[in-house]
Amino acid sequence: MTAVQRRRGVAIGALVVSSAIVLAGCSTPSAPEAGEAETVTQEQIDEALSTPTTIDFWSWVPDIQNQIDMFEELHPEITVKLSNQGGATAQYQKLRAAVKSGDVPDVVQIEYSFLPSFTITNSVLDLTPYGGADLADQFVDSAWGMVAANDAVWGLPQDLGPTGQLYRTDIFAEAGVEVPATWDEYAEAAAAIKEKTGSYISDLPGNSFSPILALLWQAGARPFAFDGDKTVTIDLDSDEVTKVVGYWDDLIQRDLVDTAPQLDDNWYQSIASGKYASWLAAAWGPVFLQGTAADTSGLWQATPMPQWDESAPASGNQGGSAISVTADSDAKIVAAEFVKFLTTNSESTQSLATEQFIFPSLVETLNSPEVRDQEMEFYAGQKVNAVFADVSETVSADWQWLPYNDYASSSFKETLGAAITEKGDLLAALEEWESELVSYGESQGFTVVTE
C-alpha cells in the first residue's frame, strides 16, 4: 500500500461516517407561508416588512453588519441577527446539524460548490415564488448558472471568482519573455523564466481543487453533472480533462512549475520573495495579494489567463457564494427580501465591492465606474477590476457541481492532489479520483453515470 493509499483510506473512512449527503436523510420543509406555491404579491411583501420580525443570518463576510444596518434603516420593523459560524466549512457542519434539529437560521451564505449538497436535502428554499427568477438578467451568467437549476432558484449570487493571471513585470522582463497569451507560450515562458531567473512561472497546488477545476472549466471540460434528484455524472476521462491534466503533468515533471500548497505561510513567503513569477488567480486575488506581498507594490499587472484558442476566449471560476433562505425559515418573505437587498441593492452591492472588496456578481455594480475604473496603486495604477470584469464574461454558465462536494474535495486531496504535490503520475491519480467519486456516489444511493 502506498503512502497516498494509506492517507486516502483514513480520509475516506472518516468522511463516509460524517457525510450528510445521504438520500434517505432528506429534510422535510416546514409548512409554507401563504402565497408560497404561487408568486408572492407586493401586498404580502409590504405586510411582512411592516410587521415586527427578527431573522437570523449566517455569514463569514467581514463587516457585513454594514449592509444589515442599511436594510434595517429601510425597514425599521425588521431586525437581522448576524452570526459568523467560523467560516464556510464550519458553517456547513453547523447548518446541517441545525437542519436536523429544526432550529435553523433564516438566511445563510453558501459557496456555489456546496449549494447542491443543501438542495438535495431540501434545506434551502426555491426563491422563484418570491421573485427570484425575475432577477436572472441582473447577474453575470456564470454566477446565475450556479444558483438556478431545474426551474428553481436556490439563492441569489453575491460574488464570484473568474480566473485571470497576475504576473511580476520585473521577473518577466529579466527573463526576456512576453506575457503568454496561449498555453503553448506559457510553457515556453515557464522554461525561460526558470532558466534565466530561477523562479517558477507559477504554482499548481494539490491542497485545493479549485485551481485545476478552473483550468478544466476553461478548456470546456465538464467533469460533473447533477440532475437535482438522484443521478450524477462523472466524466474525468474526457479529451478536455486529459489534455489539461497531461499539460500540467508535463510542466511538473520538467520542474517548470511548483506544486506547493497555496494560501499558507510558506506560499505567502514564496509569492512575496519572487519564487513565483505569476499566479493564476481568481478575481478576489488582486486585493488579497496586496496584503500578502506588500513590498512588491508596483511590480504586478493583471491579464486574462492563457488560452487554448485565442479566437474563443474562455476562463473558469474559483470561489463565490450564494445567499439563500432556509426551507424551514419562519419568516420566508422577510428573509427573501433581505437576500434580494444584499445582492441587488445598488448601495449594498457597491459598498461590498469598494469597501469590503467582494468581487460583485451583479452586472450593474461590476460595470459601475466606482468598481470597474478603480485604479490600484499596487498594480501600477492598472484598472484591475476591469480586467476581471471582462474575464467574467468568458466563463461558461453550464458548469455543475456534485451534491457531495465535501467528499469530492477530500478525495481530490488524497488522489490527484497528492500526486500533484508529490510530482507523481497525474493521469493515473486522475483515474483513482474518478473511481472513488463513482464508488462514493453509488454508496450514497445516487445513480452514477460515467462517460
DATAJO-V784675 format. One record per residue. N is the residue number from 1. RES is the residue in three letters. PHI is phi in radians with two decimals (none if undefined). BURIAL is # if it has 24 or more other C-alpha atoms within 12 Angstrom, else .. Layout:
BEGIN
n:res:phi:burial
N:RES:PHI:BURIAL
N:RES:PHI:BURIAL
END
This chain:
BEGIN
n:res:phi:burial
1:MET:none:.
2:THR:-1.38:.
3:ALA:-1.07:.
4:VAL:-1.07:#
5:GLN:-1.13:.
6:ARG:-1.09:.
7:ARG:-1.11:.
8:ARG:-1.13:#
9:GLY:-1.07:.
10:VAL:-1.12:.
11:ALA:-1.13:#
12:ILE:-1.15:#
13:GLY:-1.04:.
14:ALA:-1.18:.
15:LEU:-1.29:.
16:VAL:-1.07:#
17:VAL:-1.18:.
18:SER:-1.61:.
19:SER:-1.10:#
20:ALA:-1.64:#
21:ILE:-1.58:#
22:VAL:-2.24:#
23:LEU:-1.03:#
24:ALA:-1.26:.
25:GLY:-1.75:.
26:CYS:-1.19:.
27:SER:-1.38:#
28:THR:-1.84:.
29:PRO:-1.08:#
30:SER:-1.24:.
31:ALA:-1.01:.
32:PRO:-1.23:.
33:GLU:-1.21:#
34:ALA:-1.03:.
35:GLY:1.58:.
36:GLU:-1.17:#
37:ALA:-1.18:.
38:GLU:-2.12:.
39:THR:-1.08:.
40:VAL:-1.21:#
41:THR:-1.48:.
42:GLN:-1.12:.
43:GLU:-1.08:.
44:GLN:-1.16:#
45:ILE:-1.11:#
46:ASP:-1.04:.
47:GLU:-1.13:.
48:ALA:-1.12:#
49:LEU:-1.32:#
50:SER:-1.75:.
51:THR:-1.79:.
52:PRO:-0.92:.
53:THR:-2.55:#
54:THR:-2.05:#
55:ILE:-2.11:#
56:ASP:-1.77:#
57:PHE:-2.25:#
58:TRP:-1.84:#
59:SER:-2.72:#
60:TRP:-1.90:#
61:VAL:-1.21:#
62:PRO:-1.06:.
63:ASP:1.05:.
64:ILE:-1.25:#
65:GLN:-1.02:#
66:ASN:-1.02:.
67:GLN:-1.28:#
68:ILE:-1.08:#
69:ASP:-1.05:.
70:MET:-1.07:#
71:PHE:-1.13:#
72:GLU:-1.17:#
73:GLU:-1.18:.
74:LEU:-1.26:.
75:HIS:-2.26:#
76:PRO:-1.11:.
77:GLU:-1.44:.
78:ILE:-1.86:#
79:THR:-2.05:#
80:VAL:-1.95:#
81:LYS:-1.68:#
82:LEU:-1.59:#
83:SER:-2.45:#
84:ASN:-1.74:#
85:GLN:-1.53:.
86:GLY:1.80:.
87:GLY:1.76:.
88:ALA:-1.03:#
89:THR:-1.05:.
90:ALA:-1.11:.
91:GLN:-1.13:#
92:TYR:-1.13:#
93:GLN:-1.07:#
94:LYS:-1.26:#
95:LEU:-1.18:#
96:ARG:-1.13:#
97:ALA:-1.16:.
98:ALA:-1.15:#
99:VAL:-1.08:#
100:LYS:-1.13:.
101:SER:-1.42:.
102:GLY:1.55:.
103:ASP:-1.76:.
104:VAL:-1.77:#
105:PRO:-1.23:#
106:ASP:-1.55:#
107:VAL:-2.30:#
108:VAL:-2.41:#
109:GLN:-1.60:#
110:ILE:-2.41:#
111:GLU:-1.07:#
112:TYR:-0.95:#
113:SER:-1.19:#
114:PHE:-1.76:#
115:LEU:-1.01:#
116:PRO:-1.05:#
117:SER:-1.23:#
118:PHE:-1.78:#
119:THR:-1.28:#
120:ILE:-1.15:#
121:THR:-1.74:#
122:ASN:0.98:#
123:SER:-1.60:#
124:VAL:-2.10:#
125:LEU:-1.60:#
126:ASP:-1.28:#
127:LEU:-1.51:#
128:THR:-1.00:#
129:PRO:-1.13:#
130:TYR:-1.74:#
131:GLY:1.58:#
132:GLY:-1.07:#
133:ALA:-1.14:#
134:ASP:-1.23:.
135:LEU:-1.73:#
136:ALA:-0.92:#
137:ASP:-1.21:.
138:GLN:-1.46:#
139:PHE:-2.02:#
140:VAL:-1.00:#
141:ASP:-0.97:#
142:SER:-1.15:#
143:ALA:-1.22:#
144:TRP:-1.10:#
145:GLY:-1.08:#
146:MET:-1.66:#
147:VAL:-1.98:#
148:ALA:-1.96:#
149:ALA:-2.74:#
150:ASN:0.94:.
151:ASP:1.10:.
152:ALA:-2.18:#
153:VAL:-2.13:#
154:TRP:-1.66:#
155:GLY:2.78:#
156:LEU:-2.04:#
157:PRO:-1.17:#
158:GLN:-1.77:#
159:ASP:-2.61:#
160:LEU:-2.71:#
161:GLY:-2.39:#
162:PRO:-1.01:#
163:THR:-1.70:#
164:GLY:-2.20:#
165:GLN:-2.35:#
166:LEU:-1.83:#
167:TYR:-2.40:#
168:ARG:-1.51:#
169:THR:-1.11:#
170:ASP:-1.22:#
171:ILE:-1.22:#
172:PHE:-1.10:#
173:ALA:-1.15:.
174:GLU:-1.07:.
175:ALA:-1.39:#
176:GLY:1.24:.
177:VAL:-2.13:#
178:GLU:-1.46:#
179:VAL:-1.15:#
180:PRO:-1.21:#
181:ALA:-1.73:#
182:THR:-2.21:.
183:TRP:-1.26:#
184:ASP:-1.11:.
185:GLU:-1.14:.
186:TYR:-1.10:#
187:ALA:-1.13:#
188:GLU:-1.15:#
189:ALA:-1.13:#
190:ALA:-1.03:#
191:ALA:-1.16:#
192:ALA:-1.18:#
193:ILE:-1.12:#
194:LYS:-1.12:#
195:GLU:-1.20:.
196:LYS:-1.67:.
197:THR:-2.17:#
198:GLY:1.47:#
199:SER:-1.47:#
200:TYR:-1.49:#
201:ILE:-1.15:#
202:SER:-2.96:#
203:ASP:-2.35:#
204:LEU:-1.89:#
205:PRO:-1.48:#
206:GLY:-1.82:#
207:ASN:-1.62:#
208:SER:-2.62:#
209:PHE:-1.58:#
210:SER:-1.05:#
211:PRO:-1.07:#
212:ILE:-1.31:#
213:LEU:-1.16:#
214:ALA:-1.10:#
215:LEU:-1.17:#
216:LEU:-1.14:#
217:TRP:-0.98:#
218:GLN:-1.06:#
219:ALA:-1.36:#
220:GLY:1.60:#
221:ALA:-1.27:#
222:ARG:-2.30:#
223:PRO:-1.22:#
224:PHE:-2.26:#
225:ALA:-2.63:#
226:PHE:-2.57:#
227:ASP:-1.47:.
228:GLY:1.49:#
229:ASP:-2.18:#
230:LYS:-2.25:#
231:THR:-1.99:#
232:VAL:-2.10:#
233:THR:-2.10:#
234:ILE:-2.07:#
235:ASP:-2.40:#
236:LEU:-1.88:#
237:ASP:-2.17:#
238:SER:-1.24:#
239:ASP:-1.05:.
240:GLU:-1.16:.
241:VAL:-1.15:#
242:THR:-1.17:#
243:LYS:-1.10:#
244:VAL:-1.17:#
245:VAL:-1.13:#
246:GLY:-1.12:#
247:TYR:-1.07:#
248:TRP:-1.27:#
249:ASP:-1.04:#
250:ASP:-1.11:#
251:LEU:-1.10:#
252:ILE:-1.15:#
253:GLN:-1.14:.
254:ARG:-1.54:.
255:ASP:1.00:#
256:LEU:-1.79:#
257:VAL:-2.32:#
258:ASP:-1.50:#
259:THR:-2.28:#
260:ALA:-1.27:#
261:PRO:-1.01:#
262:GLN:-1.69:#
263:LEU:1.13:#
264:ASP:-2.11:.
265:ASP:-1.02:.
266:ASN:-1.11:.
267:TRP:-1.18:#
268:TYR:-0.99:#
269:GLN:-1.15:.
270:SER:-1.19:#
271:ILE:-1.21:#
272:ALA:-1.37:#
273:SER:-1.51:.
274:GLY:1.63:#
275:LYS:-1.12:#
276:TYR:-2.02:#
277:ALA:-1.51:#
278:SER:-2.78:#
279:TRP:-2.51:#
280:LEU:-1.40:#
281:ALA:-1.86:#
282:ALA:-1.33:#
283:ALA:-1.12:#
284:TRP:-1.43:#
285:GLY:-1.16:#
286:PRO:-0.99:#
287:VAL:-1.22:#
288:PHE:-1.02:.
289:LEU:-1.14:#
290:GLN:-0.99:#
291:GLY:-1.40:.
292:THR:-1.37:#
293:ALA:-2.26:#
294:ALA:-1.02:.
295:ASP:-1.25:.
296:THR:-1.77:#
297:SER:-0.95:#
298:GLY:1.58:.
299:LEU:-1.78:#
300:TRP:-1.95:#
301:GLN:-2.44:#
302:ALA:-2.07:#
303:THR:-2.50:#
304:PRO:-1.09:#
305:MET:-1.27:#
306:PRO:-0.99:#
307:GLN:-2.07:#
308:TRP:-1.39:#
309:ASP:-2.40:.
310:GLU:-1.11:.
311:SER:-1.35:.
312:ALA:-2.35:.
313:PRO:-0.96:#
314:ALA:-2.58:#
315:SER:-2.62:#
316:GLY:-2.27:#
317:ASN:-1.81:#
318:GLN:-2.31:#
319:GLY:1.58:#
320:GLY:1.95:#
321:SER:-2.39:#
322:ALA:-1.83:#
323:ILE:-1.92:#
324:SER:-2.14:#
325:VAL:-1.76:#
326:THR:-1.31:#
327:ALA:-1.13:#
328:ASP:-1.70:#
329:SER:-1.03:#
330:ASP:-1.55:#
331:ALA:-2.41:#
332:LYS:-1.10:#
333:ILE:-1.14:#
334:VAL:-1.08:#
335:ALA:-1.06:#
336:ALA:-1.13:#
337:GLU:-1.16:#
338:PHE:-1.15:#
339:VAL:-1.06:#
340:LYS:-1.10:#
341:PHE:-1.11:#
342:LEU:-1.03:#
343:THR:-1.80:#
344:THR:-2.22:#
345:ASN:-1.22:#
346:SER:-1.04:#
347:GLU:-1.14:#
348:SER:-1.13:#
349:THR:-1.22:#
350:GLN:-1.15:#
351:SER:-1.22:#
352:LEU:-1.05:#
353:ALA:-1.36:#
354:THR:-1.70:#
355:GLU:-1.91:.
356:GLN:-1.86:#
357:PHE:1.02:#
358:ILE:-1.55:#
359:PHE:-1.19:#
360:PRO:-1.31:#
361:SER:-1.78:#
362:LEU:-1.39:#
363:VAL:-1.03:#
364:GLU:-1.00:#
365:THR:-1.26:#
366:LEU:-1.04:#
367:ASN:-1.69:#
368:SER:-1.24:.
369:PRO:-1.00:.
370:GLU:-1.07:#
371:VAL:-1.69:#
372:ARG:-1.15:#
373:ASP:-1.69:.
374:GLN:-1.16:#
375:GLU:-1.58:.
376:MET:-1.84:#
377:GLU:-1.02:.
378:PHE:-1.03:#
379:TYR:-1.81:#
380:ALA:0.99:.
381:GLY:1.44:.
382:GLN:-1.18:#
383:LYS:-1.50:#
384:VAL:-1.15:#
385:ASN:-1.06:#
386:ALA:-1.13:#
387:VAL:-1.06:#
388:PHE:-1.29:#
389:ALA:-1.09:#
390:ASP:-1.15:#
391:VAL:-1.07:#
392:SER:-1.05:#
393:GLU:-1.30:#
394:THR:-1.75:#
395:VAL:-1.54:#
396:SER:-1.09:#
397:ALA:-1.64:#
398:ASP:-1.76:#
399:TRP:-1.25:#
400:GLN:-2.30:#
401:TRP:-2.00:#
402:LEU:-1.32:#
403:PRO:-1.36:#
404:TYR:-2.19:#
405:ASN:-1.14:#
406:ASP:-0.96:#
407:TYR:-1.19:#
408:ALA:-1.02:#
409:SER:-1.17:#
410:SER:-1.13:#
411:SER:-1.13:#
412:PHE:-0.99:#
413:LYS:-1.07:#
414:GLU:-1.64:#
415:THR:-2.13:#
416:LEU:-1.11:#
417:GLY:-1.08:#
418:ALA:-1.12:#
419:ALA:-1.14:#
420:ILE:-1.09:#
421:THR:-1.04:#
422:GLU:-1.59:#
423:LYS:0.98:#
424:GLY:-1.63:#
425:ASP:-1.47:#
426:LEU:-1.18:#
427:LEU:-1.19:#
428:ALA:-1.17:#
429:ALA:-1.16:#
430:LEU:-1.06:#
431:GLU:-1.10:#
432:GLU:-1.08:#
433:TRP:-1.09:#
434:GLU:-1.05:#
435:SER:-1.05:#
436:GLU:-1.21:#
437:LEU:-1.14:#
438:VAL:-1.16:#
439:SER:-1.07:#
440:TYR:-1.15:#
441:GLY:-1.01:#
442:GLU:-1.13:#
443:SER:-1.17:.
444:GLN:-1.66:#
445:GLY:1.65:.
446:PHE:-1.46:#
447:THR:-1.51:#
448:VAL:-1.86:#
449:VAL:-1.84:#
450:THR:-1.98:.
451:GLU:-2.16:.
END
